[in-house]
């Protein structure tokens, strides 16, 4: 037992050093984002947690609440590849994943990669494309690869999709399939700013006449930095009681009387990954019940479906999740 102590001490010191490094990086990221996006601290924290957990993120909000700006800003702060796809009703799968082009020189077809081949892919108004185009995202979002003409093209690390959608305007939109919604680790709802925050927005931009120049943003995180965070997350301490807590929350969604569809095992895995990422963001190498409660709502809200009776009563998925959290005993 005594021979293990030096190794344990070195591991402890290394973890503390890594956690300090993550905390410094996160502070710098928050500071830079705060220069351009007023308020939305909850969204920023979840956005960072989603990236650290290597999960796809769905941003939902009315027009003008900085959904696209936030996604573009966070991507520019990462020193990785970035592409943007504007989804429209006439968009074809080949416009997303790519297509074959005939090469006159050698008489062969060459696969011309589409905009999905990048590290961070911003999909604007994702619910405006039809089911055929939505289906083109299934494989790449789950397996992080594209199969074209029987050949597999793996994505470079990191690869994640940040998608936006407008919950109000439904004309010309297509509801996302449940199978695709389940591939998003978070659905983050962006609300209107408060009165004070709106005044701050006007004050900050009163002398500005144009959009933010993204070329002026200095990247703070590289792909190697993200790998470093992932390595730290693998060493996170997760108590057995917390594993049971996550499982109990997910299991309860499958038997709740107001839910027609409960969460899948992928939801449990997403809560675990997101909990680890959130703990790292907050400077810890262990998960707490509070971490799970914090991320349960954005992890589950898009994965469950209310019964018709519950919808007629005006019940929301958020209310059901909060009720489930209040009913399940918190591990201590």
ROVOMAR-967529 format. One record per residue (C-alpha): z, y, x; residue number from 1. Coordinates in Angstrom, 2 decimals. Layout:
{pz = Z py = Y px = X num = NUM} $
...
This chain:
{pz = 0.00 py = 0.00 px = 0.00 num = 1} $
{pz = 0.83 py = 2.40 px = 2.81 num = 2} $
{pz = -2.58 py = 1.83 px = 4.37 num = 3} $
{pz = -4.24 py = 3.21 px = 1.20 num = 4} $
{pz = -2.40 py = 6.52 px = 1.29 num = 5} $
{pz = -4.55 py = 8.28 px = 3.92 num = 6} $
{pz = -7.71 py = 7.29 px = 2.03 num = 7} $
{pz = -6.22 py = 8.44 px = -1.27 num = 8} $
{pz = -5.16 py = 11.71 px = 0.32 num = 9} $
{pz = -8.63 py = 12.33 px = 1.76 num = 10} $
{pz = -10.20 py = 11.54 px = -1.62 num = 11} $
{pz = -7.78 py = 13.92 px = -3.36 num = 12} $
{pz = -8.51 py = 16.72 px = -0.87 num = 13} $
{pz = -12.27 py = 16.16 px = -1.17 num = 14} $
{pz = -12.11 py = 16.30 px = -4.97 num = 15} $
{pz = -10.05 py = 19.49 px = -4.86 num = 16} $
{pz = -12.56 py = 21.04 px = -2.49 num = 17} $
{pz = -15.45 py = 20.03 px = -4.75 num = 18} $
{pz = -13.67 py = 21.35 px = -7.85 num = 19} $
{pz = -13.07 py = 24.68 px = -6.12 num = 20} $
{pz = -16.74 py = 24.86 px = -5.20 num = 21} $
{pz = -17.77 py = 24.12 px = -8.83 num = 22} $
{pz = -15.34 py = 26.77 px = -10.11 num = 23} $
{pz = -16.82 py = 29.38 px = -7.76 num = 24} $
{pz = -20.37 py = 28.49 px = -8.79 num = 25} $
{pz = -19.52 py = 28.56 px = -12.50 num = 26} $
{pz = -17.80 py = 31.94 px = -12.15 num = 27} $
{pz = -20.94 py = 33.34 px = -10.50 num = 28} $
{pz = -23.13 py = 31.85 px = -13.25 num = 29} $
{pz = -20.97 py = 33.28 px = -16.03 num = 30} $
{pz = -20.99 py = 36.69 px = -14.34 num = 31} $
{pz = -24.77 py = 36.75 px = -14.02 num = 32} $
{pz = -25.34 py = 35.58 px = -17.60 num = 33} $
{pz = -22.81 py = 38.12 px = -18.85 num = 34} $
{pz = -24.94 py = 40.92 px = -17.39 num = 35} $
{pz = -27.72 py = 40.15 px = -19.85 num = 36} $
{pz = -26.19 py = 38.22 px = -22.78 num = 37} $
{pz = -23.27 py = 39.95 px = -24.52 num = 38} $
{pz = -20.66 py = 37.66 px = -26.06 num = 39} $
{pz = -21.71 py = 34.06 px = -26.85 num = 40} $
{pz = -19.10 py = 32.70 px = -24.38 num = 41} $
{pz = -18.86 py = 29.46 px = -26.36 num = 42} $
{pz = -22.63 py = 28.99 px = -26.16 num = 43} $
{pz = -22.69 py = 29.70 px = -22.43 num = 44} $
{pz = -19.94 py = 27.16 px = -21.72 num = 45} $
{pz = -21.67 py = 24.47 px = -23.78 num = 46} $
{pz = -25.02 py = 25.28 px = -22.20 num = 47} $
{pz = -23.58 py = 24.81 px = -18.71 num = 48} $
{pz = -21.76 py = 21.64 px = -19.77 num = 49} $
{pz = -24.99 py = 20.24 px = -21.18 num = 50} $
{pz = -26.85 py = 20.92 px = -17.95 num = 51} $
{pz = -24.08 py = 19.38 px = -15.83 num = 52} $
{pz = -24.12 py = 16.33 px = -18.13 num = 53} $
{pz = -27.92 py = 16.14 px = -17.74 num = 54} $
{pz = -28.33 py = 16.31 px = -21.50 num = 55} $
{pz = -30.93 py = 17.94 px = -23.73 num = 56} $
{pz = -29.75 py = 20.93 px = -25.76 num = 57} $
{pz = -30.76 py = 22.27 px = -29.17 num = 58} $
{pz = -30.09 py = 25.97 px = -29.80 num = 59} $
{pz = -30.09 py = 27.01 px = -33.46 num = 60} $
{pz = -29.77 py = 30.52 px = -34.79 num = 61} $
{pz = -31.49 py = 33.27 px = -36.73 num = 62} $
{pz = -34.14 py = 35.35 px = -34.93 num = 63} $
{pz = -32.88 py = 37.90 px = -32.44 num = 64} $
{pz = -29.59 py = 36.32 px = -31.30 num = 65} $
{pz = -30.89 py = 35.64 px = -27.75 num = 66} $
{pz = -31.70 py = 31.92 px = -28.07 num = 67} $
{pz = -34.87 py = 32.10 px = -25.96 num = 68} $
{pz = -33.39 py = 34.70 px = -23.60 num = 69} $
{pz = -30.35 py = 32.50 px = -22.93 num = 70} $
{pz = -32.51 py = 29.45 px = -22.24 num = 71} $
{pz = -34.85 py = 31.37 px = -19.92 num = 72} $
{pz = -31.95 py = 33.01 px = -18.14 num = 73} $
{pz = -30.07 py = 29.77 px = -17.47 num = 74} $
{pz = -33.26 py = 28.15 px = -16.21 num = 75} $
{pz = -33.92 py = 31.00 px = -13.78 num = 76} $
{pz = -30.39 py = 30.71 px = -12.43 num = 77} $
{pz = -31.25 py = 27.13 px = -11.47 num = 78} $
{pz = -33.53 py = 26.80 px = -8.45 num = 79} $
{pz = -35.67 py = 24.17 px = -10.15 num = 80} $
{pz = -39.02 py = 23.97 px = -11.92 num = 81} $
{pz = -39.37 py = 25.65 px = -15.31 num = 82} $
{pz = -41.98 py = 25.53 px = -18.06 num = 83} $
{pz = -42.16 py = 26.85 px = -21.59 num = 84} $
{pz = -43.94 py = 25.30 px = -24.57 num = 85} $
{pz = -44.42 py = 27.27 px = -27.79 num = 86} $
{pz = -44.52 py = 24.70 px = -30.59 num = 87} $
{pz = -47.01 py = 25.46 px = -33.37 num = 88} $
{pz = -48.34 py = 23.44 px = -36.36 num = 89} $
{pz = -51.65 py = 22.76 px = -34.55 num = 90} $
{pz = -50.08 py = 21.60 px = -31.28 num = 91} $
{pz = -51.27 py = 18.14 px = -30.19 num = 92} $
{pz = -49.34 py = 15.54 px = -28.14 num = 93} $
{pz = -51.84 py = 15.99 px = -25.30 num = 94} $
{pz = -50.87 py = 19.68 px = -25.17 num = 95} $
{pz = -47.37 py = 18.54 px = -24.25 num = 96} $
{pz = -47.69 py = 15.44 px = -22.07 num = 97} $
{pz = -51.21 py = 15.95 px = -20.67 num = 98} $
{pz = -54.61 py = 14.31 px = -20.96 num = 99} $
{pz = -57.27 py = 12.49 px = -18.96 num = 100} $
{pz = -60.05 py = 14.53 px = -17.36 num = 101} $
{pz = -63.29 py = 12.97 px = -16.13 num = 102} $
{pz = -63.90 py = 13.56 px = -12.42 num = 103} $
{pz = -67.63 py = 13.93 px = -11.82 num = 104} $
{pz = -67.29 py = 13.26 px = -8.09 num = 105} $
{pz = -65.93 py = 9.71 px = -8.24 num = 106} $
{pz = -66.71 py = 8.87 px = -11.84 num = 107} $
{pz = -63.07 py = 8.24 px = -12.76 num = 108} $
{pz = -60.62 py = 9.72 px = -15.23 num = 109} $
{pz = -57.69 py = 11.66 px = -13.75 num = 110} $
{pz = -54.45 py = 12.26 px = -15.61 num = 111} $
{pz = -53.85 py = 15.99 px = -15.86 num = 112} $
{pz = -50.09 py = 16.46 px = -16.37 num = 113} $
{pz = -48.95 py = 18.69 px = -19.21 num = 114} $
{pz = -46.19 py = 21.33 px = -19.25 num = 115} $
{pz = -43.51 py = 18.70 px = -20.00 num = 116} $
{pz = -43.69 py = 17.78 px = -16.30 num = 117} $
{pz = -41.04 py = 20.16 px = -15.02 num = 118} $
{pz = -37.27 py = 20.24 px = -14.46 num = 119} $
{pz = -36.12 py = 22.51 px = -17.28 num = 120} $
{pz = -38.48 py = 22.66 px = -20.24 num = 121} $
{pz = -37.96 py = 25.35 px = -22.87 num = 122} $
{pz = -39.45 py = 24.32 px = -26.22 num = 123} $
{pz = -39.52 py = 27.35 px = -28.48 num = 124} $
{pz = -39.41 py = 26.78 px = -32.26 num = 125} $
{pz = -39.38 py = 23.00 px = -31.84 num = 126} $
{pz = -39.43 py = 22.39 px = -35.60 num = 127} $
{pz = -42.85 py = 24.03 px = -36.02 num = 128} $
{pz = -44.81 py = 21.07 px = -34.64 num = 129} $
{pz = -45.75 py = 18.07 px = -36.85 num = 130} $
{pz = -44.29 py = 14.57 px = -36.52 num = 131} $
{pz = -47.14 py = 13.38 px = -34.29 num = 132} $
{pz = -46.28 py = 15.96 px = -31.64 num = 133} $
{pz = -42.54 py = 15.45 px = -32.08 num = 134} $
{pz = -43.03 py = 11.73 px = -31.34 num = 135} $
{pz = -44.55 py = 12.63 px = -27.97 num = 136} $
{pz = -41.06 py = 13.72 px = -26.87 num = 137} $
{pz = -39.25 py = 10.49 px = -27.77 num = 138} $
{pz = -39.89 py = 8.57 px = -24.55 num = 139} $
{pz = -39.51 py = 11.45 px = -22.12 num = 140} $
{pz = -36.25 py = 12.67 px = -23.66 num = 141} $
{pz = -34.64 py = 9.22 px = -23.61 num = 142} $
{pz = -36.14 py = 7.52 px = -20.55 num = 143} $
{pz = -37.22 py = 10.59 px = -18.57 num = 144} $
{pz = -40.69 py = 9.24 px = -18.05 num = 145} $
{pz = -44.14 py = 9.45 px = -19.61 num = 146} $
{pz = -46.32 py = 6.38 px = -20.18 num = 147} $
{pz = -50.02 py = 7.23 px = -20.27 num = 148} $
{pz = -52.80 py = 4.62 px = -20.25 num = 149} $
{pz = -50.26 py = 1.98 px = -19.27 num = 150} $
{pz = -49.03 py = 3.92 px = -16.22 num = 151} $
{pz = -45.49 py = 5.29 px = -16.03 num = 152} $
{pz = -44.90 py = 8.77 px = -14.65 num = 153} $
{pz = -41.19 py = 9.37 px = -13.93 num = 154} $
{pz = -39.74 py = 12.88 px = -14.17 num = 155} $
{pz = -38.20 py = 14.56 px = -11.17 num = 156} $
{pz = -34.45 py = 15.21 px = -11.20 num = 157} $
{pz = -33.15 py = 17.12 px = -13.02 num = 158} $
{pz = -35.08 py = 16.90 px = -16.27 num = 159} $
{pz = -33.79 py = 18.36 px = -19.49 num = 160} $
{pz = -35.16 py = 19.99 px = -22.61 num = 161} $
{pz = -33.70 py = 23.17 px = -24.07 num = 162} $
{pz = -35.13 py = 23.60 px = -27.56 num = 163} $
{pz = -34.71 py = 26.43 px = -30.07 num = 164} $
{pz = -35.09 py = 26.46 px = -33.83 num = 165} $
{pz = -34.60 py = 28.90 px = -36.69 num = 166} $
{pz = -32.50 py = 27.47 px = -39.56 num = 167} $
{pz = -33.53 py = 30.13 px = -42.08 num = 168} $
{pz = -37.33 py = 30.29 px = -42.15 num = 169} $
{pz = -38.53 py = 26.90 px = -43.42 num = 170} $
{pz = -42.16 py = 27.72 px = -44.30 num = 171} $
{pz = -44.50 py = 25.99 px = -41.89 num = 172} $
{pz = -41.73 py = 23.93 px = -40.27 num = 173} $
{pz = -41.07 py = 20.20 px = -40.00 num = 174} $
{pz = -37.60 py = 18.67 px = -39.99 num = 175} $
{pz = -36.79 py = 16.93 px = -36.72 num = 176} $
{pz = -36.55 py = 13.13 px = -37.06 num = 177} $
{pz = -33.04 py = 11.71 px = -36.77 num = 178} $
{pz = -34.17 py = 9.64 px = -33.77 num = 179} $
{pz = -35.11 py = 12.84 px = -31.96 num = 180} $
{pz = -31.99 py = 14.76 px = -32.98 num = 181} $
{pz = -29.91 py = 11.91 px = -31.58 num = 182} $
{pz = -31.43 py = 12.56 px = -28.15 num = 183} $
{pz = -29.89 py = 16.05 px = -27.93 num = 184} $
{pz = -26.42 py = 15.98 px = -26.39 num = 185} $
{pz = -25.51 py = 19.25 px = -28.15 num = 186} $
{pz = -26.61 py = 21.29 px = -31.10 num = 187} $
{pz = -25.30 py = 24.78 px = -30.38 num = 188} $
{pz = -25.23 py = 27.24 px = -33.27 num = 189} $
{pz = -25.61 py = 30.86 px = -32.18 num = 190} $
{pz = -24.09 py = 33.37 px = -34.60 num = 191} $
{pz = -24.45 py = 37.11 px = -35.00 num = 192} $
{pz = -22.51 py = 39.24 px = -32.51 num = 193} $
{pz = -19.36 py = 41.03 px = -33.60 num = 194} $
{pz = -19.38 py = 44.78 px = -34.24 num = 195} $
{pz = -17.92 py = 45.47 px = -30.80 num = 196} $
{pz = -20.42 py = 43.15 px = -29.10 num = 197} $
{pz = -23.33 py = 44.77 px = -30.93 num = 198} $
{pz = -22.17 py = 48.17 px = -29.71 num = 199} $
{pz = -21.98 py = 46.79 px = -26.15 num = 200} $
{pz = -25.55 py = 45.48 px = -26.47 num = 201} $
{pz = -26.82 py = 48.89 px = -27.54 num = 202} $
{pz = -24.87 py = 50.66 px = -24.80 num = 203} $
{pz = -26.14 py = 48.33 px = -22.08 num = 204} $
{pz = -29.77 py = 48.51 px = -23.11 num = 205} $
{pz = -30.00 py = 52.14 px = -24.27 num = 206} $
{pz = -31.84 py = 53.14 px = -21.09 num = 207} $
{pz = -34.12 py = 50.09 px = -21.05 num = 208} $
{pz = -37.65 py = 50.24 px = -22.42 num = 209} $
{pz = -38.82 py = 46.68 px = -21.85 num = 210} $
{pz = -37.82 py = 43.03 px = -21.64 num = 211} $
{pz = -35.66 py = 41.62 px = -18.88 num = 212} $
{pz = -37.56 py = 41.06 px = -15.62 num = 213} $
{pz = -36.81 py = 37.40 px = -14.90 num = 214} $
{pz = -38.19 py = 37.74 px = -11.37 num = 215} $
{pz = -35.15 py = 39.86 px = -10.53 num = 216} $
{pz = -32.78 py = 36.95 px = -11.28 num = 217} $
{pz = -31.43 py = 35.23 px = -8.15 num = 218} $
{pz = -31.04 py = 31.42 px = -8.49 num = 219} $
{pz = -27.50 py = 30.19 px = -7.93 num = 220} $
{pz = -27.85 py = 26.42 px = -8.42 num = 221} $
{pz = -30.27 py = 24.00 px = -6.77 num = 222} $
{pz = -31.13 py = 20.43 px = -7.77 num = 223} $
{pz = -28.91 py = 19.24 px = -4.91 num = 224} $
{pz = -26.04 py = 21.28 px = -6.33 num = 225} $
{pz = -26.50 py = 19.60 px = -9.71 num = 226} $
{pz = -26.50 py = 16.18 px = -8.03 num = 227} $
{pz = -23.27 py = 17.19 px = -6.30 num = 228} $
{pz = -21.67 py = 17.98 px = -9.66 num = 229} $
{pz = -22.87 py = 14.63 px = -11.05 num = 230} $
{pz = -21.29 py = 12.85 px = -8.09 num = 231} $
{pz = -18.00 py = 14.60 px = -8.84 num = 232} $
{pz = -18.21 py = 13.64 px = -12.52 num = 233} $
{pz = -18.48 py = 9.97 px = -11.58 num = 234} $
{pz = -15.02 py = 10.21 px = -10.03 num = 235} $
{pz = -13.49 py = 11.78 px = -13.12 num = 236} $
{pz = -10.29 py = 10.16 px = -14.40 num = 237} $
{pz = -10.70 py = 8.96 px = -18.00 num = 238} $
{pz = -7.63 py = 7.33 px = -19.51 num = 239} $
{pz = -8.07 py = 4.28 px = -21.74 num = 240} $
{pz = -6.40 py = 6.16 px = -24.59 num = 241} $
{pz = -9.18 py = 8.78 px = -24.45 num = 242} $
{pz = -11.86 py = 6.10 px = -24.56 num = 243} $
{pz = -10.19 py = 4.76 px = -27.72 num = 244} $
{pz = -9.95 py = 8.32 px = -29.08 num = 245} $
{pz = -13.70 py = 8.92 px = -28.66 num = 246} $
{pz = -14.51 py = 5.54 px = -30.21 num = 247} $
{pz = -12.21 py = 6.24 px = -33.18 num = 248} $
{pz = -13.88 py = 9.59 px = -33.89 num = 249} $
{pz = -17.37 py = 8.09 px = -33.85 num = 250} $
{pz = -16.32 py = 5.04 px = -35.86 num = 251} $
{pz = -14.74 py = 7.23 px = -38.54 num = 252} $
{pz = -18.06 py = 9.00 px = -39.16 num = 253} $
{pz = -19.53 py = 5.65 px = -40.23 num = 254} $
{pz = -16.99 py = 5.08 px = -42.98 num = 255} $
{pz = -16.32 py = 8.62 px = -44.20 num = 256} $
{pz = -16.96 py = 8.89 px = -47.97 num = 257} $
{pz = -18.84 py = 12.18 px = -47.62 num = 258} $
{pz = -21.28 py = 10.91 px = -44.98 num = 259} $
{pz = -24.47 py = 9.02 px = -45.71 num = 260} $
{pz = -25.26 py = 8.49 px = -42.02 num = 261} $
{pz = -22.66 py = 8.23 px = -39.26 num = 262} $
{pz = -22.98 py = 8.80 px = -35.52 num = 263} $
{pz = -24.50 py = 6.21 px = -33.18 num = 264} $
{pz = -23.02 py = 4.78 px = -29.94 num = 265} $
{pz = -25.16 py = 7.37 px = -28.15 num = 266} $
{pz = -22.86 py = 9.98 px = -29.69 num = 267} $
{pz = -19.82 py = 8.31 px = -28.10 num = 268} $
{pz = -21.56 py = 8.26 px = -24.72 num = 269} $
{pz = -22.53 py = 11.91 px = -25.17 num = 270} $
{pz = -18.91 py = 12.87 px = -25.90 num = 271} $
{pz = -17.78 py = 11.07 px = -22.75 num = 272} $
{pz = -20.44 py = 12.70 px = -20.55 num = 273} $
{pz = -19.90 py = 16.13 px = -22.08 num = 274} $
{pz = -16.12 py = 15.78 px = -21.73 num = 275} $
{pz = -16.51 py = 15.07 px = -18.02 num = 276} $
{pz = -18.84 py = 18.04 px = -17.58 num = 277} $
{pz = -16.49 py = 20.36 px = -19.47 num = 278} $
{pz = -13.52 py = 19.21 px = -17.37 num = 279} $
{pz = -15.49 py = 19.95 px = -14.19 num = 280} $
{pz = -16.40 py = 23.41 px = -15.54 num = 281} $
{pz = -12.72 py = 24.07 px = -16.16 num = 282} $
{pz = -11.71 py = 22.96 px = -12.66 num = 283} $
{pz = -10.24 py = 19.54 px = -13.43 num = 284} $
{pz = -11.03 py = 15.99 px = -12.31 num = 285} $
{pz = -9.68 py = 14.47 px = -15.51 num = 286} $
{pz = -10.44 py = 14.71 px = -19.24 num = 287} $
{pz = -7.94 py = 15.85 px = -21.85 num = 288} $
{pz = -7.94 py = 15.36 px = -25.65 num = 289} $
{pz = -8.61 py = 19.08 px = -25.97 num = 290} $
{pz = -11.90 py = 18.62 px = -24.08 num = 291} $
{pz = -12.98 py = 15.95 px = -26.57 num = 292} $
{pz = -12.01 py = 18.13 px = -29.55 num = 293} $
{pz = -13.92 py = 21.08 px = -28.07 num = 294} $
{pz = -17.19 py = 19.21 px = -27.68 num = 295} $
{pz = -16.92 py = 16.86 px = -30.69 num = 296} $
{pz = -18.45 py = 19.36 px = -33.11 num = 297} $
{pz = -21.62 py = 20.25 px = -31.13 num = 298} $
{pz = -22.07 py = 16.57 px = -30.18 num = 299} $
{pz = -21.75 py = 15.21 px = -33.74 num = 300} $
{pz = -22.94 py = 17.92 px = -36.14 num = 301} $
{pz = -26.66 py = 17.08 px = -35.82 num = 302} $
{pz = -26.11 py = 13.31 px = -35.75 num = 303} $
{pz = -24.52 py = 12.87 px = -39.17 num = 304} $
{pz = -25.94 py = 13.30 px = -42.67 num = 305} $
{pz = -23.97 py = 14.26 px = -45.75 num = 306} $
{pz = -24.19 py = 12.36 px = -49.02 num = 307} $
{pz = -26.10 py = 14.16 px = -51.81 num = 308} $
{pz = -22.82 py = 14.61 px = -53.68 num = 309} $
{pz = -21.17 py = 16.28 px = -50.68 num = 310} $
{pz = -24.14 py = 18.61 px = -50.27 num = 311} $
{pz = -23.95 py = 19.60 px = -53.95 num = 312} $
{pz = -20.26 py = 20.40 px = -53.47 num = 313} $
{pz = -21.18 py = 22.76 px = -50.63 num = 314} $
{pz = -19.53 py = 20.67 px = -47.92 num = 315} $
{pz = -20.83 py = 21.14 px = -44.37 num = 316} $
{pz = -21.01 py = 18.65 px = -41.50 num = 317} $
{pz = -18.72 py = 20.91 px = -39.47 num = 318} $
{pz = -16.04 py = 20.66 px = -42.15 num = 319} $
{pz = -16.26 py = 16.86 px = -42.19 num = 320} $
{pz = -15.96 py = 16.66 px = -38.39 num = 321} $
{pz = -12.91 py = 18.95 px = -38.39 num = 322} $
{pz = -11.36 py = 16.79 px = -41.11 num = 323} $
{pz = -11.95 py = 13.65 px = -39.03 num = 324} $
{pz = -10.38 py = 15.29 px = -35.97 num = 325} $
{pz = -7.32 py = 16.26 px = -38.02 num = 326} $
{pz = -6.89 py = 12.72 px = -39.35 num = 327} $
{pz = -7.09 py = 10.82 px = -36.05 num = 328} $
{pz = -3.95 py = 10.72 px = -33.92 num = 329} $
{pz = -4.30 py = 12.68 px = -30.69 num = 330} $
{pz = -3.44 py = 10.60 px = -27.59 num = 331} $
{pz = -0.71 py = 11.98 px = -25.36 num = 332} $
